[in-house]
């Protein structure tokens, strides 16, 4: 067991299998570090407060040091509830087996992510094949739509990383778009909303990526089924709650609902990650 897991287990007592009560230790809502810790706390605090009221138990928001530790903590049942990106969930299930799924988010009425490969509007590039010998910008290495899916698309088009002149992982989607605009890179991969925001400054779509299922919430595999269902219904009924809209928009301004989720929703992404060798075939 890693030092990280030992540390988490020492700091946070796992929830009792008995009925929840206000005098029990707080539950832990873990979030992957896609934003600074203070921003994660701000965005997810309203949801933690809402769940705490419904469950009659305090819920604390915690952020892992990196994506790897986030997956490891969930795999070891060291946190109670976890918010995950699609690729992190696929990695989790490949390493540790399936976890109880709670809900996935909808953004602008869609439970799927959309992304595009972009170039400058004045670039001569017209197809993925034209990217051979060019410079490509990715986002975070673990990002679904700014790293893994575009890598799969390039590989399928006969443009593996080895056929690019250069490639780099720039972290945020917006960093990718700005680097393409500035001419530092010939092409890059971003989620659709980032392209829509910056397209008027001189970007166009070279290729559209296949959609994949949205971010989701999971829970510990050792949580008793009645408690799993209580958590699941709390999330699925969030839209109907008086404060539900504000809670969702705190997490993501475009979030419109939480909807049912199944492992099969991630099969297409799983196939892509296997083809890339990111998870075992």
Secondary structure, 3 states (H helix, E strand, C coil): CCHHHHHHHHHCCCCCCCCCCCCCCCEEEEECCCCCHHHHHHHHHHHHHHHHHHHCCCEEEEECCCHHHHHHHHHCCCCCEEEECHHHHHHHHHHHCCCCEEEEEEECCECEECEEEEEECCCCCCCHHHHCCCEEEECCCCCHHHHHHHHHHHHHCCCCHHHCCEEEECCCHHHHHHHHHHCCCCEEEEEHHHHHHHHHHCEEEEEECCCEECCEEEECCCCCHHHHHHHHHHHHCHHHCCCHHHHHHHHCCCEEEEECCCHHHHHHHHHHHHHHCCCCC
